[in-house]
């Protein structure tokens, strides 16, 4: 009796968990239509750590003023891909990138690309909040200062705008010159968002921005993302399926370094095109 | 004796051994300090701080020129070594695996262990030989060479403790690599680096050997970079080996002032570190 149960469980296991099984061919729904213009696009992007290939032919289009969520099990390459979008991987030794990533139709890996101005246009918020050990004001002003984007006289105005944009202004307006490290975890993360917004990027990449926060702080970040997509193109990596469903219009599912499926979020979560996607979002593995 | 009784007794024995070792380490320190204070304090007076040395045979006078000279030499050494040490430390931490970094790290460690008299000879051939006379600059250079490896290695180690996510944060905002290093990483590591700098200053302020044939000595007051200059250490050495009782007394007083200077640097290192850390926390 017991043996029968075990073998049934075996059979029900998703095929991906078997060692050596090849993932299915990527299936970006050809019917996937975007309601806004394409802001970023990758074409057959391949990424190598030394001789180890981490990303296989990722082709994806990211429409502007919307939220695209990347989901997938740990180590599937979603963060690596995200970091390809602003060339953050460049600081790692012994990596190689093949294929194209287009920002407004121009290849960001092309010759003569100014990586500094690229990163100003494609901002990033990290998994662990990383405020500089400076005052709240100086944190937000940092990007403006180093890029020479605004005269000192206008700085307070721009800082306030960015802090309002990240819904932090009311909480910190009386202590702008106190150290940023005195803020709570959730406030620190919103400060990092404000810091990214201050330089007015076109795209904001978020690498699991709420994974280290409690539910209330997470809710605030999610509400903020919902607000921000009116003005910014947002790409978010998340381990939290509900979060992807709540905040994004489009969802891309990654597995073993491949893009398995990319579609509208409601489609992915209600009627996924691949069995493996369904298995993942229903919690059969991962 | 029971098993647990034996273990307790052994534990007690080790405790006593540790206590004895601590005492053994502290006793010489205590005696040196006690003796210097006892001998030096009676010879300390206002004249010692304000008056110049008297000619041989006359009693009285002070070490005003040597006290100022020591501070002046420390300032020269710091002005040369702090920027070089910090920048080297930033390089070591930002590009840890380059061949230049490996060589620099190795050289710094060797330099740190070289007898100070050899550093003095080096500064002699570098600064004194070409112009054929001793100078304050040569003394400062010699002391500076002793500081550089300490500062560079402390800076490197403390920069490595700063989370790399801070660097990424700065780069993601469009900072260049060097901008991120100097405007974010270095300020974050500064409290600890300040300690390293002050420890290095304390270390060199007590050095005699590197000054013997670089700064030499001077019985008169000077602030000129190209002239020999007096320092407390060399003055104490000169007076201590002289045959005059009055000079011996002054040497003790000089030693006391020297110990106090080192002590002040050490205390300062702690206070400054704690201050800066607290500033960062809240």
Interface residues (C-beta under 8 A of the other chain):
Chain A: X86 X88 X91 X93 X116 X117 X119 X120 X123 X124 X126 X128 X130 X131 X132 X133 X134 X142 X143 X146 X147 X178 X179 X181 X182 X192 X195 X196 X199
Chain B: X97 X163 X165 X166 X167 X168 X169 X170 X171 X172 X173 X174 X175 X176 X177 X179 X183 X184 X187 X188 X279 X280 X281 X282
